[in-house]
Amino acid sequence: MDYQGGNPAGAGGLVVDKLVVKYGGHTAVNQISLTAPPRGLIGLIGPNGAGKTTTFNACTGLLRPTGGRVSFFGDEITDEAPHQRAQRGIGRTFQRMELFDSLSVRENVALGREGGMAGSRPLRHLRSSRSDAAKVREAAESALAQCGIEALADRRPADLSTGQRRLVELARCIAGGFRIMLLDEPSSGLDKAETVVFGQILRSLIADRGVGILLVEHDMALVMSVCDYLYVMDFGQPIFDGTPAEVRESEIVRAAYLGSEAA
Ligand SMILES: Nc1ncnc2c1ncn2[C@@H]1O[C@H](COP(=O)(O)OP(=O)(O)OP(=O)(O)O)[C@@H](O)[C@H]1O
């Protein structure tokens, strides 16, 4: 079922159920449940150290949880390796950008598609077909267009502004053709105008491609304006979930987080 707004629990996509993650004796994530459905833009917010990135790492397989389950379109994937989850359609960007400055923007974006194809067929680079190359080119051009950065295709990331680099990173993830994309602070370093454009691109991405997005973000203006539904965590615990309007009104959230942010 595609997401129609409101509480997305049970709507399919990426489902996290009572997730627990410990680093040694420290419980970084404690009983977190959330759903990121197709066509939904879901925010995961909370103060620094709340456990948001740790939750992402458990969803993408970089960390094995101590408890709870992760499933994807009905299949349990809690113990699957990162590449298996990527092949199923879980994509991700990282808090710190990882672009290759020796490659052009177009080549960086194409890697998003090539990585997935190489993962499914390890010898692809030795015996890649013309149709594979065409698919990669097409995916890269389409992702560049989705982000409005076709004109930057032949430039090097090092020569671009932070805002432009963020869009290259997003385009690379889009080129991967994922069904659910986890974006970790993707608007960090952008100015207000760039952030507005970034939010519009996220919404158009959902409308045009039917993907779902799980967004970790500290920019409350962006979160409140683009998200359909929000999960709020603090000290590893779930403290509230609801629509942006409900979150804004919540005393619990205000006390834990929004009091210090521009709500
Ligand atoms: N590799 C690690 N080893 C031990 N503790 C860690 C590790 N990574 C994170 N932590 C701790 O786990 C908790 C959750 O961290 P996490 O990075 O998931 O929070 P976050 O909500 O993403 O924070 P931020 O908004 O600052 O990125 C914090 O107390 C952090 O110090």
The ligand as an SDF file (V2000), in Angstrom:
LIG
                    3D

 31 33  0  0  0  0  0  0  0  0999 V2000
   30.8950    3.5370   17.3000 N   0  0  0  0  0  0  0  0  0  0  0  0
   30.4060    3.9150   18.4930 C   0  0  0  0  0  0  0  0  0  0  0  0
   30.8840    3.4080   19.6370 N   0  0  0  0  0  0  0  0  0  0  0  0
   30.3830    3.7620   20.8420 C   0  0  0  0  0  0  0  0  0  0  0  0
   29.3660    4.6470   21.0030 N   0  0  0  0  0  0  0  0  0  0  0  0
   28.8690    5.1970   19.8960 C   0  0  0  0  0  0  0  0  0  0  0  0
   29.3270    4.8600   18.5780 C   0  0  0  0  0  0  0  0  0  0  0  0
   28.6190    5.5730   17.6670 N   0  0  0  0  0  0  0  0  0  0  0  0
   27.7380    6.3090   18.3830 C   0  0  0  0  0  0  0  0  0  0  0  0
   27.8850    6.0780   19.7030 N   0  0  0  0  0  0  0  0  0  0  0  0
   27.0590    6.6760   20.7900 C   0  0  0  0  0  0  0  0  0  0  0  0
   25.7260    6.2330   20.5830 O   0  0  0  0  0  0  0  0  0  0  0  0
   24.8140    7.2960   20.8220 C   0  0  0  0  0  0  0  0  0  0  0  0
   23.9920    7.5690   19.5710 C   0  0  0  0  0  0  0  0  0  0  0  0
   24.8470    8.1290   18.5700 O   0  0  0  0  0  0  0  0  0  0  0  0
   24.3060    8.4750   17.1050 P   0  0  0  0  0  0  0  0  0  0  0  0
   25.4940    8.9120   16.2920 O   0  0  0  0  0  0  0  0  0  0  0  0
   23.5070    7.3490   16.5890 O   0  0  0  0  0  0  0  0  0  0  0  0
   23.3680    9.7190   17.4220 O   0  0  0  0  0  0  0  0  0  0  0  0
   22.7070   10.7550   16.4150 P   0  0  0  0  0  0  0  0  0  0  0  0
   21.3080   10.9530   16.8800 O   0  0  0  0  0  0  0  0  0  0  0  0
   22.8950   10.3130   15.0080 O   0  0  0  0  0  0  0  0  0  0  0  0
   23.5520   12.0850   16.7000 O   0  0  0  0  0  0  0  0  0  0  0  0
   23.8890   13.3530   15.7340 P   0  0  0  0  0  0  0  0  0  0  0  0
   22.6070   14.1100   15.5610 O   0  0  0  0  0  0  0  0  0  0  0  0
   24.8940   14.1270   16.5420 O   0  0  0  0  0  0  0  0  0  0  0  0
   24.4480   12.8160   14.4600 O   0  0  0  0  0  0  0  0  0  0  0  0
   25.6400    8.4790   21.3130 C   0  0  0  0  0  0  0  0  0  0  0  0
   25.6620    8.4500   22.7110 O   0  0  0  0  0  0  0  0  0  0  0  0
   27.0160    8.1970   20.7270 C   0  0  0  0  0  0  0  0  0  0  0  0
   28.0130    8.7790   21.5300 O   0  0  0  0  0  0  0  0  0  0  0  0
  1  2  1  0
  2  3  1  0
  2  7  2  0
  3  4  2  0
  4  5  1  0
  5  6  2  0
  6  7  1  0
  6 10  1  0
  7  8  1  0
  8  9  2  0
  9 10  1  0
 10 11  1  0
 11 12  1  0
 11 30  1  0
 12 13  1  0
 13 14  1  0
 13 28  1  0
 14 15  1  0
 15 16  1  0
 16 17  2  0
 16 18  1  0
 16 19  1  0
 19 20  1  0
 20 21  2  0
 20 22  1  0
 20 23  1  0
 23 24  1  0
 24 25  2  0
 24 26  1  0
 24 27  1  0
 28 29  1  0
 28 30  1  0
 30 31  1  0
M  END
$$$$
